[in-house]
Amino acid sequence: MWSRSSGWRIIRRFDTKTAIGIGIFGRWMSSEASGKRFAAVWGNGDYGRLGLGSLDSQWRPAICSAFRGQNLRSISCGGAHTLFLTESGRVFATGLNDFGQLGISQNKSYATEPVEVSGIQKDIVQISAGYHHSCAVTVDGELYMWGKNSNGQLGLGKRAAAAVHLPTKVECLDGITIKMAALGSEHSVAITDGGEALSWGLGGSGRLGHGHESSIFGFFKSNSEYTPRLIKNLEGIKVKNVAAGLLHSACIDENGCVFIFGEKVAYKVGVGNGDNATARFKISKLPYSEEVSCGGYHTCVLTSSGQLYTWGSNENGCLGIGSTDVFHIPERVQGPFLKSPVTKVSCGWKHTAAISEGNIFTWGWGGSQGTFSEDGHSSGGQLGHGSDVDRIEPAMVTIGKNVKALQISCGFNHTGAILEYT
């Protein structure tokens, strides 16, 4: 699904419009009270995924001014769309709507400014954006999903439409309280308030943890799950955190242990044989872990002491270890994080972002060397450093004085953060 065309490497500096976007931090925040929480976005602007009212890309963080007067709780960046959650429990979406991932209507192919997701009458406490689908968890643990559903990733059953344009409650979960959900490219995972893990959607490569084994001809015995299914390989294990990537999923249990699903990813970290996707794969030699994030082909884990570990594909330096060498076992990300703990982490397709002491650090794919366009031009800016140059080590993003970062989210080739004025 994700590919890029070859092209000349070009270095693009942020233009006047982006510079103005940075400059307004001081003016915009000067009129706001301390404690105000707002969103900053940067990277590819196609289809309005940044929510800034245009299709322009941003090479440095720019404020999403649509929420002036409202406090924001969280942001989730997907393939080419972005979800915002306000403190009052309302969800807004911007960007591409080709499969209904904005949750608004079939008549709008994209939105350049955040529009409110309709049809959810309850307050929302958690959101997640996948590549083409979206979800929201209500205050009482109900799960609503919308967007692309060609592989059952919305969990609405085999008879559901291939694209669902409005938030729809996952009825088969009635009586079950969902605590957290995470969306990947074509699959979804969730955990209940009792710590049980569920997954559904495309089952190829073992990403669901249900044992979708490959035959000798490369076909799958059962390729999709159309409703949420208990991951039996985690039976008896109380899960507290989940993540979903391109071809794999990961979770952390109550004892701080990390497990991954996905035969290709498991094989690369040396815990599988490349053919067996039926078992859970425990990542050993990690300290007590609190948070996990899955990217295209890499994974990051944040420990209780604020250490950041990463492994997997290292194309464009997305592991942040100072090289582009592939690591099959967890490697600690050092640099600025040796002296200051990490509090949040997020993986995009081939870039990564983290928060440490209220500062944002990014690394990996900056957009250089061409992506999708026929002329090989960059679609980058997702690192927020003013150019499309790749970074192989964590580099701090300028977000202004008297501002601290609270949450970070990496999409395919854009990034968003929730910041607070101090």
Backbone torsions as a table, in degrees:
resi	resn	phi	psi	omega
1	MET	NA	-44.7	-177.6
2	TRP	-96.7	122.5	177.9
3	SER	-145.1	169.2	176.6
4	ARG	-143.6	148.1	178.8
5	SER	-91.2	156.4	178.8
6	SER	-76.3	159.3	179.4
7	GLY	-179.2	171.7	178.9
8	TRP	-70.2	145.1	175.5
9	ARG	-76.4	124.1	180.0
10	ILE	-123.7	145.3	178.6
11	ILE	-110.0	116.0	-179.3
12	ARG	-114.6	128.6	177.7
13	ARG	-92.5	153.6	-179.4
14	PHE	-63.9	140.5	-176.1
15	ASP	-88.2	-176.4	-176.4
16	THR	-60.5	-40.0	-177.8
17	LYS	-62.7	-41.7	178.9
18	THR	-67.9	-39.0	178.6
19	ALA	-61.2	-39.0	176.4
20	ILE	-64.3	-38.0	178.6
21	GLY	-58.9	-39.3	177.5
22	ILE	-71.1	-41.1	-176.3
23	GLY	-63.7	-26.5	-177.3
24	ILE	-76.5	-8.1	178.1
25	PHE	-52.6	-51.2	-177.0
26	GLY	-65.0	-46.1	-178.9
27	ARG	-66.7	-41.3	-178.0
28	TRP	-66.7	-43.4	-175.9
29	MET	-78.2	-20.6	-177.6
30	SER	-63.6	-23.8	-179.7
31	SER	-96.4	2.9	-177.6
32	GLU	-106.3	150.4	179.8
33	ALA	-76.1	155.6	175.5
34	SER	-60.1	139.3	-178.9
35	GLY	96.3	-4.6	178.1
36	LYS	-65.0	129.7	179.5
37	ARG	-110.6	126.8	-174.8
38	PHE	-138.7	172.6	-177.8
39	ALA	-108.7	138.6	170.1
40	ALA	-119.1	140.4	-176.8
41	VAL	-135.4	154.8	177.7
42	TRP	-163.0	161.4	-179.0
43	GLY	114.4	-154.2	-178.3
44	ASN	-62.9	133.7	-177.2
45	GLY	-106.1	5.9	-178.8
46	ASP	-52.7	140.9	177.9
47	TYR	63.1	10.8	177.6
48	GLY	77.3	21.8	-175.8
49	ARG	-61.5	-19.2	179.4
50	LEU	-84.4	-15.4	177.2
51	GLY	72.8	25.8	-175.7
52	LEU	-100.7	7.8	177.8
53	GLY	86.9	7.9	-179.7
54	SER	-148.3	179.2	176.7
55	LEU	-102.5	9.4	-176.5
56	ASP	-72.5	142.3	172.4
57	SER	-79.6	156.3	179.1
58	GLN	-124.3	127.1	-175.5
59	TRP	-93.6	-9.8	172.8
60	ARG	-139.1	162.5	-178.5
61	PRO	-56.3	134.9	175.8
62	ALA	-128.0	141.8	-178.1
63	ILE	-73.6	134.9	172.3
64	CYS	-86.0	95.2	-171.0
65	SER	-75.2	-4.9	-178.6
66	ALA	-62.5	-19.9	-176.0
67	PHE	-104.0	19.4	178.2
68	ARG	-61.0	131.4	-176.7
69	GLY	94.9	-7.5	177.9
70	GLN	-122.9	146.2	172.2
71	ASN	-90.2	137.9	177.7
72	LEU	-103.5	142.8	-179.4
73	ARG	-97.6	-43.3	-177.5
74	SER	-157.8	166.5	179.0
75	ILE	-138.4	145.7	177.6
76	SER	-138.4	120.2	-178.2
77	CYS	-99.1	128.1	-179.6
78	GLY	-106.5	-148.1	-178.9
79	GLY	-65.3	-60.7	177.3
80	ALA	-138.7	28.7	176.1
81	HIS	-143.6	164.9	-176.8
82	THR	-138.0	139.7	175.9
83	LEU	-110.8	142.8	176.5
84	PHE	-125.0	139.4	176.4
85	LEU	-119.1	123.7	180.0
86	THR	-86.6	164.0	178.1
87	GLU	-63.3	-24.0	179.4
88	SER	-84.1	2.6	174.9
89	GLY	87.2	19.0	178.2
90	ARG	-100.9	146.8	-178.4
91	VAL	-111.5	135.7	176.4
92	PHE	-124.7	153.2	-178.3
93	ALA	-139.6	152.0	177.1
94	THR	-147.5	156.2	177.5
95	GLY	111.3	-152.2	-175.1
96	LEU	-69.9	140.6	-177.6
97	ASN	-131.5	29.7	-174.4
98	ASP	-66.2	-23.9	176.8
99	PHE	-117.7	13.7	-179.9
100	GLY	83.7	17.1	-175.8
101	GLN	-68.2	-11.8	176.3
102	LEU	-83.8	-16.6	177.7
103	GLY	70.3	34.3	-177.5
104	ILE	-118.0	-64.4	-179.9
105	SER	-164.9	170.8	178.8
106	GLN	-85.4	-8.5	-172.2
107	ASN	-87.2	-11.7	-176.2
108	LYS	-114.5	116.3	-176.4
109	SER	-78.3	-24.4	174.7
110	TYR	-162.5	164.4	178.0
111	ALA	-133.8	134.8	-179.3
112	THR	-94.6	-8.1	175.5
113	GLU	-131.9	151.8	-179.1
114	PRO	-59.2	131.4	175.2
115	VAL	-120.6	146.6	-176.2
116	GLU	-72.9	132.8	175.6
117	VAL	-70.4	129.5	-172.9
118	SER	-99.7	158.5	169.5
119	GLY	95.4	-3.1	177.1
120	ILE	-104.7	113.9	-173.3
121	GLN	-87.7	-8.7	-177.1
122	LYS	-106.7	159.0	177.0
123	ASP	-66.6	140.9	-179.9
124	ILE	-101.0	140.7	-180.0
125	VAL	-116.7	-17.0	-179.4
126	GLN	-151.2	141.6	179.7
127	ILE	-130.6	157.4	173.8
128	SER	-152.7	136.3	177.6
129	ALA	-112.4	123.3	173.9
130	GLY	-91.6	-164.1	-178.4
131	TYR	-68.9	-42.8	178.3
132	HIS	-132.4	9.4	-179.4
133	HIS	-138.4	166.2	-172.4
134	SER	-140.7	161.6	176.3
135	CYS	-152.5	162.7	176.9
136	ALA	-145.5	139.7	176.5
137	VAL	-108.8	128.6	-177.6
138	THR	-83.1	169.8	-177.3
139	VAL	-62.1	-26.3	178.5
140	ASP	-101.2	16.3	171.0
141	GLY	85.9	17.0	174.3
142	GLU	-85.0	148.2	-178.8
143	LEU	-111.6	125.6	175.1
144	TYR	-115.1	138.3	-178.6
145	MET	-136.1	154.9	178.6
146	TRP	-160.7	160.9	-179.3
147	GLY	113.9	-150.5	-177.7
148	LYS	-67.5	138.9	-175.4
149	ASN	-140.6	22.4	-174.5
150	SER	-64.5	-21.6	179.4
151	ASN	-118.9	20.2	177.2
152	GLY	79.1	14.6	-174.1
153	GLN	-68.9	-9.8	175.9
154	LEU	-90.6	-10.3	176.2
155	GLY	70.5	24.5	-173.7
156	LEU	-98.7	6.0	178.6
157	GLY	98.3	164.4	-175.6
158	LYS	-65.9	-25.2	-176.1
159	ARG	-87.0	-4.7	-178.9
160	ALA	-69.8	154.6	-179.4
161	ALA	-65.3	157.7	179.7
162	ALA	-72.3	-18.4	174.9
163	ALA	-140.9	125.5	-178.3
164	VAL	-115.5	116.3	-169.7
165	HIS	-89.7	-13.1	179.3
166	LEU	-125.6	147.6	179.4
167	PRO	-53.4	129.9	-177.6
168	THR	-128.3	129.6	-179.4
169	LYS	-68.7	137.4	176.3
170	VAL	-80.8	92.1	-170.3
171	GLU	-64.3	-30.1	-177.1
172	CYS	-68.3	-8.2	178.1
173	LEU	-97.0	9.9	177.6
174	ASP	-54.8	131.5	-178.3
175	GLY	89.4	-6.9	178.0
176	ILE	-111.6	129.4	-179.0
177	THR	-94.9	115.6	179.2
178	ILE	-87.3	131.8	-179.4
179	LYS	-97.1	-35.8	-174.4
180	MET	-158.2	143.5	175.2
181	ALA	-133.8	150.0	178.2
182	ALA	-138.9	137.4	-176.4
183	LEU	-115.1	137.3	176.4
184	GLY	-104.1	-147.6	-178.8
185	SER	-74.9	-48.5	-178.6
186	GLU	-136.3	20.5	-180.0
187	HIS	-146.5	169.5	-176.8
188	SER	-140.2	148.6	175.6
189	VAL	-135.4	155.0	-179.9
190	ALA	-155.1	162.5	173.8
191	ILE	-129.1	147.7	179.0
192	THR	-91.0	171.7	178.4
193	ASP	-67.3	-14.8	176.3
194	GLY	-93.1	1.8	177.2
195	GLY	87.8	12.0	176.6
196	GLU	-83.6	142.5	-178.6
197	ALA	-103.8	135.1	179.3
198	LEU	-124.0	151.9	175.2
199	SER	-150.0	156.4	-179.8
200	TRP	-164.1	167.8	-177.3
201	GLY	107.6	-155.1	-179.3
202	LEU	-64.9	129.1	-174.3
203	GLY	-102.8	3.4	-179.5
204	GLY	-57.6	148.7	179.3
205	SER	66.5	11.7	175.4
206	GLY	74.8	16.3	-173.4
207	ARG	-66.4	-18.1	-179.4
208	LEU	-87.6	-16.2	-178.6
209	GLY	79.1	14.6	-178.1
210	HIS	-100.5	1.9	177.5
211	GLY	84.0	41.0	174.0
212	HIS	-79.0	89.2	-175.3
213	GLU	-80.3	150.0	175.7
214	SER	-83.5	141.4	174.5
215	SER	-83.4	177.0	-179.1
216	ILE	-69.1	-16.1	178.3
217	PHE	-94.7	1.4	177.5
218	GLY	87.9	5.3	178.1
219	PHE	-95.5	160.8	-178.5
220	PHE	-103.5	138.6	179.4
221	LYS	-62.6	-39.7	176.7
222	SER	-143.3	119.0	-168.2
223	ASN	-97.4	-24.5	-174.9
224	SER	-138.3	152.1	170.9
225	GLU	-117.1	123.1	-173.7
226	TYR	-94.9	-8.1	173.3
227	THR	-137.0	154.7	180.0
228	PRO	-56.2	134.2	-178.0
229	ARG	-129.0	136.2	179.1
230	LEU	-63.1	132.4	176.6
231	ILE	-81.2	98.5	-174.1
232	LYS	-66.6	-25.5	178.1
233	ASN	-65.7	-13.4	176.7
234	LEU	-108.1	12.3	-179.5
235	GLU	-61.3	131.8	-177.8
236	GLY	89.5	-5.6	178.1
237	ILE	-108.9	126.5	-179.7
238	LYS	-89.5	113.3	-175.7
239	VAL	-92.8	139.7	-178.8
240	LYS	-119.5	-13.8	-177.2
241	ASN	-152.4	137.2	179.4
242	VAL	-134.1	158.9	177.7
243	ALA	-150.0	154.2	179.6
244	ALA	-135.4	137.9	179.3
245	GLY	-121.3	-149.3	-179.1
246	LEU	-71.0	-57.6	-176.5
247	LEU	-124.5	12.9	-178.8
248	HIS	-147.5	166.8	177.0
249	SER	-135.4	161.6	179.6
250	ALA	-148.6	157.1	177.1
251	CYS	-151.2	163.9	177.5
252	ILE	-126.8	134.5	-179.6
253	ASP	-94.1	179.0	-176.2
254	GLU	-65.2	-15.6	178.0
255	ASN	-95.6	7.2	178.1
256	GLY	79.3	16.2	179.2
257	CYS	-91.0	143.7	-177.1
258	VAL	-105.0	133.1	176.5
259	PHE	-125.2	144.4	176.6
260	ILE	-127.4	155.3	174.7
261	PHE	-128.3	142.3	-178.1
262	GLY	130.7	108.5	-170.2
263	GLU	-60.7	-39.0	-178.5
264	LYS	-69.4	-41.8	178.6
265	VAL	-67.5	-41.7	179.2
266	ALA	-61.1	-42.0	179.6
267	TYR	-62.1	-39.2	-177.8
268	LYS	-67.8	-26.4	178.8
269	VAL	-96.4	9.4	171.7
270	GLY	78.2	20.7	179.8
271	VAL	-115.7	1.3	177.2
272	GLY	-135.5	174.5	179.5
273	ASN	-103.3	5.6	178.4
274	GLY	87.0	-13.1	-178.7
275	ASP	-116.5	-14.3	-173.4
276	ASN	-111.3	115.2	178.3
277	ALA	-111.5	14.3	-173.6
278	THR	-88.5	-18.5	-176.2
279	ALA	-100.8	158.4	171.0
280	ARG	-84.9	142.2	-177.3
281	PHE	-112.7	114.4	-179.3
282	LYS	-89.4	130.7	177.6
283	ILE	-89.1	108.5	-177.1
284	SER	-85.1	174.2	176.4
285	LYS	62.2	33.4	173.4
286	LEU	-117.0	139.8	173.5
287	PRO	-64.4	173.8	179.2
288	TYR	-53.9	121.5	-171.3
289	SER	-105.7	148.5	-177.2
290	GLU	-116.7	-34.3	-172.8
291	GLU	-144.0	142.1	178.6
292	VAL	-130.6	146.9	177.7
293	SER	-138.8	136.8	-179.1
294	CYS	-113.0	134.0	176.8
295	GLY	-106.8	-150.6	177.3
296	GLY	-63.2	-59.7	179.0
297	TYR	-136.5	22.5	177.3
298	HIS	-135.6	163.1	-176.3
299	THR	-137.1	143.3	175.9
300	CYS	-125.7	143.2	177.5
301	VAL	-129.6	133.7	177.8
302	LEU	-107.4	126.1	-177.5
303	THR	-88.9	169.1	-178.4
304	SER	-65.4	-23.0	179.4
305	SER	-92.9	4.1	177.9
306	GLY	88.3	12.7	175.0
307	GLN	-83.7	145.3	-179.5
308	LEU	-114.8	125.2	178.1
309	TYR	-117.7	148.3	-177.9
310	THR	-148.0	155.6	176.9
311	TRP	-162.1	168.1	178.3
312	GLY	113.8	-156.1	177.5
313	SER	-61.8	143.5	-176.9
314	ASN	-125.7	29.8	178.1
315	GLU	-61.0	133.7	-178.5
316	ASN	66.7	12.5	176.8
317	GLY	78.3	25.2	-174.8
318	CYS	-66.9	-11.6	176.7
319	LEU	-81.7	-20.6	177.0
320	GLY	72.9	26.2	-174.4
321	ILE	-101.9	8.8	176.6
322	GLY	90.6	6.9	177.6
323	SER	-154.0	179.5	174.5
324	THR	-109.9	20.6	177.7
325	ASP	-71.2	138.7	177.1
326	VAL	-75.1	136.9	176.7
327	PHE	-117.5	124.8	-178.4
328	HIS	-90.8	-10.6	176.7
329	ILE	-128.5	157.0	-176.9
330	PRO	-56.6	133.5	177.9
331	GLU	-123.4	133.8	-179.4
332	ARG	-73.7	133.1	174.7
333	VAL	-82.0	122.3	-173.5
334	GLN	-103.4	-115.2	-178.9
335	GLY	55.9	-128.9	-177.0
336	PRO	-66.7	-17.0	-175.9
337	PHE	-84.0	-1.4	174.4
338	LEU	-72.8	-29.4	-177.1
339	LYS	-103.4	-22.7	-179.0
340	SER	-131.7	135.1	-176.4
341	PRO	-71.6	153.0	175.5
342	VAL	-92.4	138.4	-179.2
343	THR	-112.0	-24.7	179.2
344	LYS	-144.9	150.4	177.1
345	VAL	-146.6	149.4	176.6
346	SER	-148.2	138.4	178.5
347	CYS	-108.6	131.3	169.7
348	GLY	-95.5	-163.0	179.2
349	TRP	-60.5	-53.6	178.7
350	LYS	-138.6	26.1	172.2
351	HIS	-138.3	162.3	-173.9
352	THR	-138.2	148.0	177.1
353	ALA	-137.1	149.1	179.7
354	ALA	-146.2	158.3	176.3
355	ILE	-116.0	132.2	177.1
356	SER	-140.4	122.1	-178.6
357	GLU	52.3	38.5	177.5
358	GLY	81.0	-1.6	178.7
359	ASN	-100.3	149.9	178.9
360	ILE	-100.5	133.4	175.3
361	PHE	-123.6	138.6	177.4
362	THR	-133.2	158.6	177.4
363	TRP	-163.9	168.0	-179.5
364	GLY	103.7	-141.7	-174.7
365	TRP	-70.9	118.8	178.5
366	GLY	-96.1	-8.7	-179.5
367	GLY	111.5	-0.6	-176.8
368	SER	-72.3	165.9	174.3
369	GLN	66.3	24.5	171.9
370	GLY	81.5	151.0	177.3
371	THR	-132.7	-92.9	-174.9
372	PHE	-105.0	-31.0	-171.3
373	SER	-65.2	146.4	-175.6
374	GLU	-63.5	-31.1	-179.5
375	ASP	-86.0	2.3	175.5
376	GLY	79.1	9.6	-179.6
377	HIS	-68.8	151.3	-176.9
378	SER	-74.8	147.5	173.3
379	SER	-110.7	19.3	-164.1
380	GLY	-81.9	-153.1	-173.9
381	GLY	106.0	-3.1	-174.5
382	GLN	-67.3	-13.3	176.5
383	LEU	-85.5	-20.0	174.7
384	GLY	77.4	21.4	-177.5
385	HIS	-103.1	7.8	176.9
386	GLY	91.7	3.3	178.3
387	SER	-150.8	179.5	178.2
388	ASP	-105.3	18.8	-178.3
389	VAL	-73.1	136.2	175.5
390	ASP	-67.8	151.8	175.1
391	ARG	-124.8	131.0	-179.6
392	ILE	-100.2	-0.5	175.2
393	GLU	-136.4	155.4	178.4
394	PRO	-59.1	131.5	178.1
395	ALA	-127.9	136.3	-175.7
396	MET	-73.3	138.4	177.4
397	VAL	-96.3	133.7	178.9
398	THR	-75.9	121.2	179.5
399	ILE	-124.6	5.0	176.1
400	GLY	98.5	165.6	-179.9
401	LYS	-81.5	157.2	177.9
402	ASN	56.3	30.7	178.5
403	VAL	-131.8	136.0	175.5
404	LYS	-127.9	147.4	-179.8
405	ALA	-89.0	137.7	-179.4
406	LEU	-111.0	-33.6	-177.1
407	GLN	-149.0	150.4	-176.9
408	ILE	-137.5	146.6	178.5
409	SER	-146.4	130.2	177.6
410	CYS	-105.6	129.4	172.4
411	GLY	-97.5	-157.1	179.3
412	PHE	-63.3	-56.1	175.7
413	ASN	-142.9	38.6	169.0
414	HIS	-146.0	164.9	-174.5
415	THR	-139.6	146.4	177.3
416	GLY	-138.5	155.1	-179.2
417	ALA	-144.8	150.7	169.6
418	ILE	-99.7	121.5	-178.2
419	LEU	-114.6	155.9	178.1
420	GLU	-128.1	133.2	177.6
421	TYR	-80.5	126.1	-176.2
422	THR	-105.1	NA	NA
